[in-house]
Amino acid sequence: MNERTVFALGFFDGVHRGHAALLNASRDLAKELGCSCGVVTFENHPDALVLGAAPGLINTVADRDLLLRRLFHMDRIISLPFDRTLMRCPWQDFFRLLTTEYHAGGLVCGADFRFGHRGEGNAQRLQTICAEAGIPCIVVPEQTLDGITVSSTHIRSLLEKGEMGEAVKFLGH
């Protein structure tokens, strides 16, 4: 597929309210640019390889993809295997992969987004390289609810404590 796509970048475990901000920004930018919208994510949690253990996941890969398509109307979902090759990929090469192989017409990430070898790529570097390439890049600030940062980690902790109502509030679905 050679169609230009505005991609939201991340793992998207839980596809929660914080992710919704990224996905909505991606969809809005795609509409503005006349592109499709999508996500670039991973088949497996990067922590499994980077730290030796992945956290318990909120949803399966299949459920995540279904939520991304049904709730947020993502046209494309690119699920990359997070393996040693990708883990060691310099951040600039990962950017080139997005723009050449997947035809990124714009990128959206969270303010805490890290990518590339040793997490050397970050939101600021992504904005800079996108500007140099003439590609729009939106960095979405962290999202909070009741003064608490919306994150998969927080939602996992609520689920572990059995606080389902609170977890659903942070998930947003």
Disulfide bonds with the S-S distance in Angstrom:
none
